[in-house]
């Protein structure tokens, strides 16, 4: 039972973080397309979008490691 609670916690944590990061990137995309912000802010948002994408990749990788630990270890 304790292992199932751990698995549920890891899965819930991953889904929540993934959805939050995805929404931030989608909002950045929408704001960049509108172009109603000056170039300095748009440049900064582009950097944030890149860092956000990298964080999503790392989040997925961490989730895979957690699942591997749960099922293999």
Secondary structure by P-SEA (a helix, b strand, c coil): caaaaaaaaaaaaaaaaaaaaaaaaaaaaaaaaaccccaaaaaaaaaaaaaaaaaaaaaaaaaaaaaaaaacc
